Amino acid sequence: MDYFVRRPYLDEVFHVGQARYYCLTHNFSWWDPKITTPPGLYLLSYAKYLITGRCSIDALRELNASILNLSLAPIGLALYLLSNRVSTLRAFLQIFHTNANITNFPLLFFFSGLYYTDVASTFFVILAYTASLPSGHSFRVLELVAGAAALWFRQTNIFWVAVFPAGLRVAKEVREWNEASPADTSFAGVIQAAWTEAAVYDPAVGDAEFEDYIKAALSIALVAARQPHRLLLPLFPYLTLLAGFASFVAWNGGVVLGDKSNHVATIHLPQMLYLWPFMLFFSFPLIIPPFASRLIDAFRLPAPRRLANTGIFLACTGLALAAVHWNTIVHPFTLADNRHYVFYVFKILRTYPLLKYLAAPVYVVCAWATISALGHSRAVAGGGGGKAVSRAQRIWEPKVIEAEVIEAKVIEPEIIEPKVMEPKVIKPRVIGKEVAKAKTVIRTSKDEPELEYSQQQPNASFVLVWLAATALSLVSTALVEPRYCIVPWVMWRLRVASKVEGTWGYKWYDFRLVAETVWFYVIQDVTGKAFLHHGYEWASEPGAVQRFMW
């Protein structure tokens, strides 16, 4: 990069200029009015300058490359903490491989060679998320510090270091209040159980239908509303970050620091539609195999369920069409700069207006496929060596119900004094030589082993919170930038489990990881060569090389 691109390129002009001003003048009072993000990267560069005495463009770019390498530690720790089985060699290998793939995500890798804020910003978000996984006061402090640091690199990180973990913490806390799940999973049953018994309905992603996400949201909200005071202490770090960020916005008179006229907060709903092709493009090696299984299962469902799914698909497509028709915003920067790949995407869409409507069902399918990758089939009881049970079979086919055998001793007839029995505990009562029937225990999804996967699949609440944080960070901006999707992708990727037994096409290793690695290197090779070796000139700027980039 430094050999071919010796001068600051594109936004580097502003970032490098600000960092060098800090380094050379030791004056922090001046601010480039074109810079919209906080000065975290420049302060890190200044600290490096104090140590090394270097503040050239090479040294500044090296900082991002070093931070990307440092990201291996929190990503690896997060994968370890989320892991299901780490005692075997294959599990360690796949954690290591997944860690390497996340770090080599093409956008992170590309911008680690330039002086942009994205790599450092993502690093502190990942660090805050990793610190949120274990329990203990020291980790809460680290999470708070890392979250505050992330806000010094990008304002929208508030949604990932405060809103996102707060949502996950609420779901976790209310599930622990009452570990029982509602016996009646209809809407009325879920609502009644949540309000009267504090029973949370939060199924695993692999078991969840579309309506289950609505039920989970209602259930968690109602249980939390019954005893909100119990959530104040667990949410304290996130409320602190939100209060601090609100104070900054009030002091600054807005979210962005500079160039406020070109970065006005808005409602841009199609941003959430553009996300899904982005996810599928980069992660199709991970998404396609489980989605194909899920699609096959969908055709095996009974006719009423298939009809319901078709109606849901058409409704979602209708909403996508409405968002595309009434809320598509094309930022002036998008069409004014042909150095970005997004320029050519929108050029095609504007040349053929019908395409943006035809893309609506594609967005829905991509969303379905992306979320499906978070869930997986469960093995039958008996461990990973058993045959996998399809989702359609788990839900619709008759099951063998195992009974919990409770032995009862036969005693001589006697008078039994009435006893106050424990609520919800059913025990056999002995009167004379008659024995009451033992309680029948139906195995739920949480009782079934998931030993063939590297980690437990997330609950429906994770998807809901992830979608909320993603929407808040994307929908509020009119400018479509692939870089804005880096953090949503990373958070999603951390929860995509690898198979450690009986994988697709091989019984020892999840070959999807290998395909992901190869695909990432192909993207890096193509985009890297386009950037370095296929420059061009604008007539308005003769002699200046323009380069294709994300």
N, C-alpha and C positions, 0 to 999 in steps of 0.2 A: 504493500500500500504506500509506504513512504517513498519508495523508489519511483513509482509512477505518478503519484499525486503529492507533489512537494509543497503545494500551497493549500491553504484552507479552502475546502469545497462546500458550496451551498451554505447551509446553516452553520457550518464550522466557522465561517467568517465572523459571525457574531459571538459564538462561544469561545473561540480562541482569543479574539480581541478582548473579551471581558476577563478571561483568565490571565492573560498576559498583563493586563492593566493592574490586576491585584498583585501579581508577582513582582512587577517592576516598580510600582509606586507605593505599595503597602497601604494603599488608600482604598477603603471600602465604601466610600460615600458616592462614587459615580456609578451609574447604571445605564447600560445601553437600552434605549427606549424600544428597540426592536425585539428584545428578549422577553419571552412570556413566562418562562419557568423560573423557580427560585434558584439561588446561587450555590446550592449544595456541591455541584460538580466543580465549580471554580474555587470553593473553599478547600476541597480535597486537593485540588491541583496546587493551591497555595501552600498547603501543608507539605506536599511532596517537594515543592520548590525549596522550602526551608531546610529540608533534609538533604536533597541532592544538588540544589543549585541550578537545576535545569527546568526551563519552562518553554522550550521550543515546541513546535507542533509535533515532532516525533515523541517527545517526552509526554505531552498531553495525551496523545493517542495510546501510548504504552499504558497509561493509567487505566483506560477502559479495558485493554487486553488483560491486565493484571486482575482487575475486578471480576472479569468473566471467569478466570481461572479460580479465583477465591469462591465463586459461586458453587463450585463442586462440593464444598463442605456443607453449607446449609441444605442444599438439594439432597445430598446423600444422607444427611441426618434425618431430613423429613421423610424420605423413602424408608429409612430404617424404622423410624417411629411408627409409620403407617403399615409396616410389613406384617405379614401373617406368620411366615416361617423363615427365619434367618439363620437357622442352625445348620442348614445344608449348603453345600458348595454351590449348587445351581441357583439357590436363592440369592446368595451373595453376588454371584456373577451377574444375575439379571438386575439386581439393584445397581451394581456398578455400571452395567450397560445402559440402563435407563437414565442414570445420572449423566453419563456421557452424551446421550442423545438429547436430553433437555438442554444441556450446556451448549451443544452444537446446533440448537435450533437456528435455522438460516438467518432470521432477522437479528437475533442476538449476536451470532457470529459475524454478520456483515457489519453491524454498527460497533462491534468491539474494535474494528480497525479504523474507525473515525472518532472524532471528538464530539459525540452526541451524549445526551443525558440518559438514554434508554437503558444502557447496561447497568450503570450504578443505581438507577431508580429501581430496576427489577431486582437487583441484589438485595436491597434493604427491605423490599416487600417480601421476598422469599425468607429472609432472615426473621422478620416479624412473624410470618406464618409458622415457620419451624419452631420458634420459641413458644407459640401458642399450643403446640401439641402436647408437651409433657405437663405434669402438674408441679406446683411448687411456686413459692413467692419469688424466688430468684429468676425463674423463667418469665413470670409476669413483668418483672422489672425490665428484663432484656427485651421482651416484646414491646413494652411501652417505649423504650429508648430507640429500638430499631424502627418502630412505627413513626416516631417523631422525626427520625433521620430521613425516612422515606419521603416525608412531606417537604423536605428541603430540595428535592429533586424534581418532583412533579406534583401538582395540586390534586389531580384526580386519584392519586394514591390514597387519599383519605377514604375512598370507598373500599380499598383493599386492606388497609391496616386498621380500620375502625368498623365500618359497616359489615364487611364480610366476616371477620372473626367474631363480631358481636352476634350476628345471626347464627353462626355455628354454635357459639357458646349457649345461646338461649335454647336452641334445639337440644343440645346435650344436657343442659341442666334440667329441663322439664321432663326429658326421658328418664332421668335418674330419680325424679320425685316419685314416680310410680312406674315400675318396670313392666307392669301388665299392659297388654294391648287390648283394645276394645274387642269384645266377642262378636258384636254386631258391626260389620264394616260398611253398612249403608251410610249415607250422608247423615240421616237422623241418628243412627246408632253411634257414629263417630262423634257427632256434636254433643249428644247426651253424655257419653262416656267422658268426654273431655271436660265438660262443665261440672258434672256431679262426682266423678271419680278421679279426675286428673289423669286419666289414661290417655296416652299419646298414641296417635296413629301415624307411624312414620316408617313405611315399608322400605325394603331394599330396592334399589333402582331396577334390578333384574326382575323383581316381582310387581313393579308398579305399572299400572295403566295410566292413561292421561288424567282420568278423574281422581286417581289416588293422590296426585300432586295437589289438587284443590283440597281434598280431604285433609292431607297432611298440614297444609297451610292453616286451615281453619282449626284443626286440632291443636297445633302448637300455639296459635294465637290465643285460643280460649283458655288453655291451661296456664299460659303465662299471665293472662289477664286476671285469673283468680287470685294469684299471689305475686304481684309485681315486685313487692318489697324484697322477695327472696332473690331477685335478679340484680339488685343494685350493686352488691359487692362484686359478683363475677363480672359485671359490665363496667366497673369503675375505670379500668385502663382505657377502654374505648370511649367512654363518655368524656374522659379527660382530653383525649385527642380531638374529639369533635368540638369540645369547648374551645380548645386552643386554635383550631382551624377557623371556627366561627369568629373568633377575635381577630385573626389575621384578615379575613375577608372584610370585616367591618373597618379595620384600620386602613386596608388597601383600597377600599371602595370598589371591590370586585375580586374575582378569582385570579385572573391573569395579572402579571406585573406590568408588562409593556404591550404595545401594539393592540390596545384594547378594542379599537374600532374594527379590526379584522378577526377578532376572537370573542365574539359575543355569544353568551350562553343561549341556547335555543332548544327546541324539542325536535329531534331528527330521528324518528322511529325507524326508518329503513336501515339505520346503522346496525340494528339488531338482526336485520335480514342479511346484510353483507357479511356478518360474522361467520355464518354457517358455511358458505363456500370456502372461506378462508381456512376454517378448521379442517374441512374435508380435504382441501388441496394439500395441506402440509402433513396431515395425519391419516391419509387414506390407508396406509399399510396396517394401522392399528384399528381403524374403524370398520373397514369392509368385512373382514371375517365374522366378527360378532353380529354385525348388522345383517349379513346374509342369513345367519342362523335365526335371528329374530324375525326376519321377513318370512322365512319358511314356516316358522311357528305361527305367524299371523294368519297364514292361509290354512292352517290346521284347526284354527279356532272354530267354534260353532257359528252358524250363520248369524244369530243375533249379535254376537260380539264383533264379527267381521263387518256387519252393517253399521254398528256403532262406531267402529274405527274409521270406516269410510266417511261417516258424517263428521267426525272430528277432523279428519284430514281436509275435507272440503271447507269446513268452518275456518280452519287455520289458513288455508289458501285464500279464502275470502278476506280475512283480516290483513294478510300480506298484500293482496291486491289493493285494498283501501289505503294502506300505508304508502305503497308505491305511488298510487295515483294522487293522493292529496298532500303527501308530506315529503316527497323527494326534494332534497335541497342539494344543489350543486354549488359548492363554494367557489368564488372567483379564482382562488389559488389552484384549484383542481384542474381547471381548463387553461390556466395561464402558463403552466410549466410542463413541457413535454419530456422532462428528465425523469419523471416518476412513472412507474408502471400503471398506477391508478388512472393517469391521464388517458391512456389508450383504452382502458376498460370503459370509462365514461364516454370516450369518443365513439366507441362502437355502439353503446346504448343510446347515444343521442342521434347517431346516424340511422339506426333502426329502432324507432320508438317502441315498436311492438315487443321487442326483446325484453324490456324491463317488466312487462306483464307476464310474458311466458316464463320468466325466471321465478315467479312467485311460487309455483308448486315445487320447483327445484330447491328453493330456500327451505321449504317445510321438510322435504325429504332429507336434506343435509342436516337440519336440526335434529330430526328423529334419529338419524344415524349417529350423530355426534354424542347425543345423550345415551343412546343404547350402548355405546362403547364403555360407559362407566359401570354397567351391570354385566353380569355373567351368569351362566348356568351353574347350578349347584350339583355337587356329586351326591350320589345316593349314600345313605348311611353306611359307614364302614370304611371311610377314608377315601383318599384320592385315587385309589386303585379301582374304585367302582365305576360303573358306566354312568356317564353324565345324563342327567334327566332334562329333557327339553322344557322350556318355559310353558309351552302349551300343555304338556303332560302334567306339569306341577299344578297348574291352575284348574284344568278341566277334567282330567281323567280320574277315575276313582282311585283312591289311595288305600293302602293297607294301614289301618290304624293300630299302632302298637299300644298295648295296655300296660300300665304300670302295675306290676303284681305286688300286692300288699298282703303279706301273710297275717293271718289272725289266729291267735291262740284260742283253743276251745277250753272253756272253763265250766265249772259246775254252775247250775242255775243259782242265781242270787239276785237280790234286789239292787238295782243300779241307781244310785242317786243322780238326779239331774245335774248336768255339768254345763257350764258356760263354754261353749265351743269357740275356738278362734275363728274370726271372720274368714271366709273363703277357704277354710281348711276342711277337707272332707275326709273323715276317717271311718273305717268299718266299725260298726257297733255290734257287740256280741250280747245276745240275750239268749240264755240257755245254750243250746247248741246250734242256733241259727246264726249265720254270718251274713252281714250285709254285703252287697256287691262292691267290689273295689272300684275306685274312681278310674275312669278311662281318660288317659292323657293323650291329647292329639298333638303330634309334633308340629311346631310352627317353624317358619323359615329360619328363625334365629337358632333353633336347635340343630339344624342340618349343618354338617361340616363343610367348610370351604377350603380344605387343606390343599387343593390343587392350584390355588391362586396365591400370588405374592402378597396380597393384602385383602382385607375385607372390603367388599363393595360398599360404596357410600349409600346412605339413606336418601330418600326423596328430598328431605330437608336440605341436603347439600346442594342438590340441583337447583332448588328454589333460591337459596342464598347466593349461589354462584351466578345465577341468571340475574338476580336483583343487583348485585355489585357490578356485573358486566353492563347491564342496561344503564345504570347511573353514570358509569364512566364513559360510555359511548354515546348515548342518546343526547347528552347535553351539548355536543359539539356538532357543528355543521360540516367541518372538514373531515373527509374520509382519509384516514392514514392507516396503513397496515401496522405501523409501529404501535398504535393504540391498542392493538389486539394481542400484544406480547404477553402481558400479565394474565389476561383471561385464559390464554392458551396454556401458560405454565401451570396455573392453578388447576385447570382441567387435566393436564397431562400427569400431574402428580398423583391423581386419583384413578388413573387407568391402570388396572392390575395386569401383571404379566402372568402367564400360565407357567407353573413349575412342574406339572405332570400332565400327560396326555394332551399336548398342545396341538394346534392346527398343523397337521402335516408331519409332526415329529414328536417323539415321546420324551425327549430329554430337555429340549430348549424351545423357548417361544421364538419362532423364526420371524414373527412380526417385528421384533426388535432389530433383527438384522436387516429386514426390508426397510425399516424406518431409517437406519443408519445410511444405507445405500441411497435412499431417496434424498436425504438431507445433503449428502455429498454431491449428488447430481445437481440439486438446486444451487448449492454454493458454487459449484464449478461453472454453471451457466451464467448466474448473476455476477459472479466475480470476474469472469472473462468479459462480459458485457460492460462492466464498469471500468475495468482497467484497459482493455484493448480495443474497444469499439466506441471511442469518443467521436464527437462531431462538433461543428461550430455553428453558432448563430450568426446570421448576417449582421445583427445589431452589435455583436461583440466579436469582431474578427480577432483571431489569434488565441482566444480563450477556449479551452477544450471543455465541452459539455459531456456529461456521463450519465448513463442510465442507472437508476438506483430505486430502492423501495420507496 
